[in-house]
Amino acid sequence: MNNLGNPRDIDFKIDKNNLYREESITDLKVASIRRLVPVRADGSDDAGRTPIFVGSTQLMTPEGPLPIQSKLEAKTLAEAFEEFPNAMRQALDEVIAQIQQMQQQQQTDRRNQESRIIVPGR
């Protein structure tokens, strides 16, 4: 069954008090940093709010690229550069932990499937 409900019930109204302009900064090697600059509904910068920085990178695996992303606790681009390596390491550790948890769950499910006793005639 579809958990999304009726697609016609989706509210597509724009929150005009929470607008950002997106800028992308990259070193063309490892780092990609998105700076979300707060703006007003007329497009002018909103100096009353702090920009948001999001770092991302991707690692090549045998199954293909693995995207890694994390919000950077930074108020300036220079701070975002400093925060990037540690944030990516932490995000990678979280992804690895999630993968290990999924693998353990799959092994448990497999053991449970294999351990079922089949009684003829039931």
C-alpha positions as CSV (number, residue, x, y, z in Angstrom):
1,M,0.0,0.0,0.0
2,N,1.2,3.5,-0.7
3,N,2.2,5.4,2.4
4,L,2.3,8.8,0.6
5,G,-1.4,9.2,0.6
6,N,-3.0,11.1,-2.2
7,P,-0.4,13.1,-4.2
8,R,-3.0,15.8,-4.8
9,D,-2.9,16.5,-1.0
10,I,0.8,17.7,-1.1
11,D,1.2,21.3,-0.1
12,F,3.5,22.9,-2.7
13,K,3.2,26.4,-1.1
14,I,6.6,28.2,-0.8
15,D,7.7,29.3,2.7
16,K,8.6,32.9,1.8
17,N,10.2,33.4,5.3
18,N,12.7,30.5,4.7
19,L,14.3,31.2,1.3
20,Y,18.0,30.6,0.4
21,R,20.1,31.1,-2.6
22,E,22.4,28.2,-3.3
23,E,26.1,28.6,-4.2
24,S,28.4,25.8,-5.0
25,I,32.2,25.8,-4.2
26,T,34.4,22.9,-5.3
27,D,38.1,22.1,-5.5
28,L,37.4,19.8,-8.4
29,K,39.1,17.0,-6.5
30,V,37.4,16.0,-3.3
31,A,35.4,18.8,-1.8
32,S,32.0,20.2,-2.7
33,I,30.5,22.8,-0.4
34,R,27.1,24.3,-0.9
35,R,26.5,27.7,0.8
36,L,22.9,28.4,1.3
37,V,22.6,32.2,1.6
38,P,19.5,33.5,3.3
39,V,17.4,35.8,1.1
40,R,14.2,37.7,1.3
41,A,11.2,37.1,-1.0
42,D,12.5,39.9,-3.2
43,G,15.8,38.1,-3.7
44,S,17.9,40.5,-1.5
45,D,20.3,39.0,1.1
46,D,18.8,38.6,4.5
47,A,21.7,39.5,6.8
48,G,19.6,38.7,9.9
49,R,20.0,35.0,9.3
50,T,23.2,32.9,9.1
51,P,24.2,31.0,5.9
52,I,24.1,27.2,6.0
53,F,27.0,25.2,4.7
54,V,26.7,21.6,3.5
55,G,29.7,19.5,2.5
56,S,29.7,16.6,0.2
57,T,32.0,14.2,-1.5
58,Q,31.8,10.8,-3.0
59,L,33.9,7.7,-2.6
60,M,34.3,5.1,-5.3
61,T,33.3,1.5,-4.3
62,P,33.1,-1.7,-6.3
63,E,29.3,-1.1,-6.4
64,G,29.8,2.5,-7.7
65,P,30.0,6.0,-6.2
66,L,29.0,6.4,-2.6
67,P,27.8,9.9,-1.8
68,I,28.7,11.3,1.6
69,Q,27.1,14.5,2.8
70,S,27.0,16.5,6.1
71,K,25.9,19.9,7.4
72,L,29.0,21.9,8.3
73,E,29.0,23.8,11.6
74,A,30.4,27.0,10.1
75,K,29.5,30.6,9.8
76,T,32.0,31.5,7.1
77,L,33.4,29.8,4.0
78,A,36.8,29.6,5.7
79,E,35.3,27.8,8.7
80,A,33.5,25.4,6.3
81,F,36.9,24.6,4.7
82,E,38.3,23.7,8.2
83,E,35.2,21.7,9.2
84,F,35.0,19.7,5.9
85,P,37.5,16.9,6.6
86,N,36.2,16.0,10.0
87,A,32.6,16.2,9.0
88,M,33.2,13.9,6.0
89,R,35.1,11.4,8.3
90,Q,32.2,11.4,10.7
91,A,29.6,11.1,8.0
92,L,31.6,8.2,6.5
93,D,31.8,6.5,9.9
94,E,28.0,6.8,10.2
95,V,27.5,5.3,6.7
96,I,29.8,2.4,7.6
97,A,27.9,1.8,10.9
98,Q,24.6,1.8,9.0
99,I,25.9,-0.7,6.4
100,Q,27.3,-3.0,9.2
101,Q,23.9,-2.8,11.0
102,M,22.1,-3.7,7.8
103,Q,24.5,-6.6,7.2
104,Q,24.0,-7.9,10.7
105,Q,20.2,-7.7,10.3
106,Q,20.4,-9.6,7.0
107,Q,22.5,-12.3,8.7
108,T,20.0,-12.6,11.5
109,D,17.1,-12.8,9.1
110,R,18.9,-15.5,7.1
111,R,19.6,-17.5,10.3
112,N,16.0,-17.2,11.3
113,Q,14.9,-18.4,7.9
114,E,17.3,-21.3,7.9
115,S,16.4,-22.4,11.5
116,R,12.7,-22.9,10.9
117,I,11.6,-26.4,11.5
118,I,9.4,-27.8,8.8
119,V,7.1,-30.5,10.0
120,P,5.5,-32.6,7.3
121,G,1.7,-32.6,7.2
122,R,1.3,-29.2,8.9
